[in-house]
Amino acid sequence: MTGVITTGNHPKLLWPGIHALFGTTYDDIARRYDDVFRVEKSDKAYEEIVELSGFGLAPIKAEGAGVVYDSTSQGPTARFTNLVYSLGFIETRESVEDNQYKGRATQRTRALARSMSVTKETVHANVLNRAFNASYAGGDGKPLIATDHPTLGGNQSNKLAVDADLSEASLEDALIQIRTAKDRRGLPINLTGAKLVVAPQEAFNAKRILGSTGQNDTANNAINAMKSMGMLPGGVVDWVYLTDPDAWFILTDADQGLISFQRRALEFAKDGDFDTDNFKHKASERYVAGWADWRAVFGSQGA
């Protein structure tokens, strides 16, 4: 919808007798993007994060032989380009003057703030929504979650070999994959799962799986190993902005993973137009969300 808000947009507001108004004052959904992304400040047009390789395994040195010398190298570079998100509205002076419900009807600034908030959540959630999409490749030429991330030690995976719905067994398979992760040279690293991110359709299932004392959905007299071992200490993040109802993601403690750079905080401004007497209101914010180290997220699209 575009254009100027005039008295014709809300004719009911020009007359007394309205008992209540609704549509712009719903409670906001709790913010979740900063539960998933590490938020950092930015002071440039773009930020770059570069992967480096360490050294390989040390070979046996025969008596009298020389030492083998290794070298390091630069890997893929992830670029985060800050973007401006902005929205506004214009209202005529007459629509403001003739409004009979100024105390209840002038909710447009709050509605504008809500639109900016939902935009930010959507932008961040889309990093996971597009995690399996090859059209949204990272620095290594692969999507965030793939079975063939190229490294000096060969292709590596942060995706189940066969996509599976969320279950105790599939979570354990992903946690094993995380526990056996390797660096760019193919050396084992100490990577652990931190929290589980799901859409609302899987929230109850996720809570049952992680919260059960015994093995979930079975009569077996066995403990819930994940709970007993303290896996996924961050619990479950139920994110309404995820679009695939059966996709699920495990966030790890990898340092340079999902990152949100804030270049300029949310700002509101208003001004009047001399010729028309219209009132202009706008909001803008500058930020970028993305990922550098794919080892920060493991997951599945669901079966």
C-alpha positions as CSV (number, residue, x, y, z in Angstrom):
1,M,0.0,0.0,0.0
2,T,1.3,3.4,-1.0
3,G,0.1,7.0,-0.9
4,V,-0.8,9.7,1.5
5,I,-3.1,9.0,4.4
6,T,-6.1,11.3,4.0
7,T,-9.5,11.8,5.7
8,G,-10.8,9.3,3.2
9,N,-8.5,6.5,4.5
10,H,-10.3,6.4,7.9
11,P,-13.7,8.1,7.5
12,K,-15.0,6.5,10.7
13,L,-12.5,8.5,12.7
14,L,-14.2,11.8,11.7
15,W,-17.3,11.0,13.7
16,P,-18.1,10.3,17.4
17,G,-19.6,7.0,18.4
18,I,-16.8,4.4,17.9
19,H,-16.4,2.2,20.9
20,A,-13.0,0.7,20.2
21,L,-10.3,0.4,17.5
22,F,-8.1,-2.6,16.8
23,G,-5.5,-3.9,14.3
24,T,-2.3,-2.0,15.2
25,T,-1.9,-2.6,18.9
26,Y,-1.3,-6.3,19.2
27,D,1.4,-7.5,21.6
28,D,4.7,-7.8,19.8
29,I,6.3,-11.2,19.4
30,A,9.3,-11.6,21.7
31,R,12.6,-10.7,20.0
32,R,14.6,-13.8,19.1
33,Y,17.3,-12.8,16.6
34,D,19.8,-12.0,19.3
35,D,19.3,-15.4,20.9
36,V,20.5,-16.9,17.6
37,F,23.0,-14.3,16.3
38,R,25.9,-12.7,18.0
39,V,25.4,-9.0,17.6
40,E,28.3,-6.7,17.0
41,K,28.8,-3.0,16.1
42,S,30.0,-2.0,12.7
43,D,31.7,1.2,11.6
44,K,32.2,0.5,7.9
45,A,30.2,-0.1,4.8
46,Y,31.0,-3.8,5.1
47,E,32.8,-6.2,7.4
48,E,34.9,-9.2,6.3
49,I,35.8,-12.4,8.2
50,V,38.5,-14.6,6.8
51,E,39.1,-18.3,7.6
52,L,42.7,-19.3,8.2
53,S,44.1,-22.8,8.2
54,G,46.5,-24.0,10.9
55,F,49.1,-26.7,10.7
56,G,48.6,-30.4,9.9
57,L,49.6,-33.5,11.8
58,A,53.3,-33.8,12.8
59,P,55.1,-36.6,10.9
60,I,57.7,-38.9,12.5
61,K,61.2,-37.4,12.3
62,A,63.8,-40.0,11.5
63,E,67.2,-39.8,13.2
64,G,69.4,-37.3,11.5
65,A,66.6,-36.1,9.2
66,G,65.5,-32.6,8.9
67,V,62.3,-31.2,10.4
68,V,59.3,-31.0,8.1
69,Y,58.0,-27.4,7.9
70,D,54.4,-26.7,7.3
71,S,52.7,-23.4,6.4
72,T,49.3,-21.8,6.9
73,S,47.0,-20.3,4.3
74,Q,43.9,-18.2,3.8
75,G,40.6,-19.8,3.3
76,P,37.2,-18.4,2.3
77,T,36.2,-14.8,3.1
78,A,32.7,-13.9,4.2
79,R,31.6,-10.3,3.5
80,F,28.9,-8.6,5.5
81,T,27.6,-5.6,3.6
82,N,25.4,-3.3,5.7
83,L,22.0,-2.4,4.2
84,V,19.5,0.3,5.1
85,Y,16.0,-0.8,5.9
86,S,13.5,2.1,6.0
87,L,9.7,2.7,6.0
88,G,7.5,5.7,6.5
89,F,4.1,7.2,6.1
90,I,2.6,10.6,5.2
91,E,-0.7,12.0,6.6
92,T,-2.5,15.1,5.6
93,R,-2.9,17.9,8.1
94,E,-6.7,17.6,7.7
95,S,-6.7,13.9,8.7
96,V,-4.9,14.8,11.9
97,E,-7.0,17.8,12.7
98,D,-10.3,16.1,12.1
99,N,-9.5,12.9,13.9
100,Q,-12.0,12.6,16.8
101,Y,-10.0,9.8,18.5
102,K,-6.5,11.2,18.8
103,G,-5.9,9.4,22.1
104,R,-6.6,5.9,20.6
105,A,-6.3,6.2,16.9
106,T,-2.9,7.8,16.4
107,Q,-1.1,4.5,16.7
108,R,0.8,4.9,13.4
109,T,4.2,5.5,15.0
110,R,3.9,2.4,17.1
111,A,2.8,0.4,14.0
112,L,5.8,1.8,12.2
113,A,8.1,0.6,15.0
114,R,6.5,-2.8,14.9
115,S,7.1,-3.1,11.1
116,M,10.8,-2.3,11.6
117,S,11.0,-4.9,14.4
118,V,9.3,-7.6,12.3
119,T,11.5,-6.7,9.4
120,K,14.7,-7.2,11.5
121,E,13.5,-10.6,12.8
122,T,12.6,-11.7,9.2
123,V,15.9,-10.6,7.8
124,H,17.8,-12.6,10.4
125,A,15.5,-15.7,10.2
126,N,16.0,-15.8,6.5
127,V,19.6,-16.7,7.1
128,L,18.3,-20.0,8.4
129,N,15.3,-20.2,6.0
130,R,17.8,-20.1,3.2
131,A,20.4,-22.4,4.9
132,F,19.9,-25.3,2.5
133,N,19.4,-23.1,-0.7
134,A,22.4,-23.1,-3.1
135,S,21.3,-19.7,-4.4
136,Y,22.5,-18.2,-1.1
137,A,26.1,-19.4,-0.9
138,G,28.7,-18.3,1.6
139,G,32.4,-17.6,1.2
140,D,33.1,-21.2,0.4
141,G,30.6,-21.3,-2.4
142,K,28.2,-23.5,-0.5
143,P,24.9,-22.8,1.4
144,L,25.2,-22.5,5.2
145,I,24.2,-26.2,5.7
146,A,25.6,-28.6,3.2
147,T,27.3,-32.0,3.0
148,D,30.3,-30.8,1.0
149,H,31.9,-27.8,2.4
150,P,35.4,-27.7,0.8
151,T,38.4,-27.7,3.1
152,L,42.1,-28.6,2.8
153,G,41.3,-31.8,4.6
154,G,38.5,-32.7,2.1
155,N,34.8,-32.0,2.0
156,Q,33.1,-31.6,5.4
157,S,29.4,-31.7,6.4
158,N,27.2,-29.9,8.8
159,K,24.1,-31.7,7.5
160,L,22.7,-35.1,8.2
161,A,23.5,-37.5,5.4
162,V,19.8,-38.3,5.1
163,D,17.4,-35.5,6.1
164,A,15.3,-36.5,9.1
165,D,12.5,-35.1,11.1
166,L,13.3,-33.9,14.6
167,S,13.6,-36.8,17.0
168,E,15.8,-38.1,19.8
169,A,17.7,-40.3,17.3
170,S,18.2,-37.5,14.7
171,L,19.4,-35.0,17.3
172,E,21.9,-37.6,18.6
173,D,23.2,-38.1,15.1
174,A,23.7,-34.4,14.6
175,L,25.4,-34.0,18.0
176,I,27.8,-36.9,17.1
177,Q,28.5,-35.0,13.9
178,I,29.2,-31.9,15.9
179,R,31.4,-33.8,18.3
180,T,33.5,-35.2,15.5
181,A,33.9,-31.9,13.6
182,K,37.3,-30.9,12.1
183,D,39.1,-27.7,11.2
184,R,40.1,-26.6,7.8
185,R,43.2,-28.9,7.9
186,G,41.2,-31.9,9.0
187,L,42.2,-31.8,12.7
188,P,39.6,-32.6,15.3
189,I,38.2,-29.6,17.2
190,N,36.3,-29.3,20.5
191,L,32.9,-28.2,19.1
192,T,29.7,-28.6,21.2
193,G,26.0,-28.0,20.6
194,A,24.6,-25.0,22.4
195,K,20.9,-24.7,21.6
196,L,18.2,-26.0,19.4
197,V,16.3,-23.7,17.0
198,V,12.9,-24.8,15.7
199,A,9.7,-23.4,14.2
200,P,6.6,-23.2,16.4
201,Q,5.3,-26.5,14.8
202,E,8.2,-28.4,16.5
203,A,8.4,-26.5,19.7
204,F,6.4,-29.0,21.8
205,N,8.2,-32.0,20.3
206,A,11.6,-30.3,21.0
207,K,10.7,-29.6,24.6
208,R,9.6,-33.2,25.2
209,I,12.7,-34.6,23.6
210,L,15.1,-32.4,25.6
211,G,13.1,-32.4,28.8
212,S,12.3,-36.1,29.2
213,T,14.2,-37.8,32.0
214,G,13.9,-41.2,30.2
215,Q,14.2,-42.0,26.5
216,N,11.6,-40.1,24.6
217,D,8.5,-41.7,23.1
218,T,9.5,-45.3,24.0
219,A,8.8,-47.8,26.7
220,N,12.5,-48.7,27.0
221,N,13.8,-48.3,30.5
222,A,16.7,-46.0,29.4
223,I,17.8,-42.6,30.4
224,N,17.6,-39.6,28.1
225,A,21.3,-39.5,27.3
226,M,21.3,-35.9,26.0
227,K,19.8,-34.6,29.2
228,S,22.0,-36.7,31.4
229,M,25.1,-35.5,29.5
230,G,24.1,-31.9,29.6
231,M,23.8,-31.5,25.9
232,L,22.2,-28.3,24.4
233,P,22.4,-26.3,27.6
234,G,20.8,-23.3,25.9
235,G,17.6,-25.2,25.5
236,V,15.0,-24.6,22.7
237,V,14.6,-21.3,20.7
238,D,11.0,-21.3,19.3
239,W,11.3,-18.8,16.3
240,V,8.0,-17.9,14.7
241,Y,9.8,-16.4,11.6
242,L,11.1,-19.8,10.4
243,T,9.2,-20.7,7.3
244,D,9.9,-24.5,7.1
245,P,7.8,-26.2,9.8
246,D,10.0,-29.3,10.1
247,A,13.5,-27.9,9.6
248,W,15.6,-27.7,12.7
249,F,19.0,-26.3,13.6
250,I,21.6,-26.9,16.3
251,L,23.7,-23.8,17.1
252,T,27.2,-24.6,18.3
253,D,29.8,-22.7,20.2
254,A,31.9,-21.9,17.0
255,D,33.2,-18.4,17.5
256,Q,32.6,-16.7,14.1
257,G,29.3,-18.2,13.1
258,L,26.0,-16.4,12.8
259,I,26.7,-12.7,13.2
260,S,24.6,-9.6,13.1
261,F,26.4,-6.3,12.4
262,Q,24.7,-3.1,13.6
263,R,25.9,-0.1,11.6
264,R,23.2,2.3,12.6
265,A,20.5,1.9,15.3
266,L,16.8,2.4,14.7
267,E,16.0,6.0,14.2
268,F,12.7,7.9,13.9
269,A,12.2,11.3,12.2
270,K,9.3,13.5,11.2
271,D,8.9,16.7,9.3
272,G,6.3,18.9,7.7
273,D,6.0,19.7,4.0
274,F,5.7,23.4,3.4
275,D,3.6,23.3,0.2
276,T,1.0,20.6,1.2
277,D,1.1,20.9,5.0
278,N,1.4,17.1,5.0
279,F,3.2,15.4,7.9
280,K,6.0,12.9,7.1
281,H,7.2,10.2,9.4
282,K,10.0,7.7,8.8
283,A,12.1,5.1,10.4
284,S,15.4,3.7,9.3
285,E,18.0,1.2,10.5
286,R,21.2,-0.1,9.0
287,Y,22.5,-3.6,9.7
288,V,23.4,-7.0,8.1
289,A,22.9,-10.6,9.2
290,G,25.0,-13.5,7.9
291,W,27.4,-16.2,8.7
292,A,31.2,-16.9,8.4
293,D,32.0,-20.3,9.9
294,W,29.5,-22.9,8.8
295,R,30.5,-25.0,11.8
296,A,28.2,-22.7,13.9
297,V,25.1,-24.4,12.6
298,F,24.2,-28.1,12.0
299,G,20.7,-29.2,11.0
300,S,18.2,-30.9,8.8
301,Q,15.4,-29.9,6.5
302,G,13.2,-32.6,7.9
303,A,12.2,-35.8,6.1
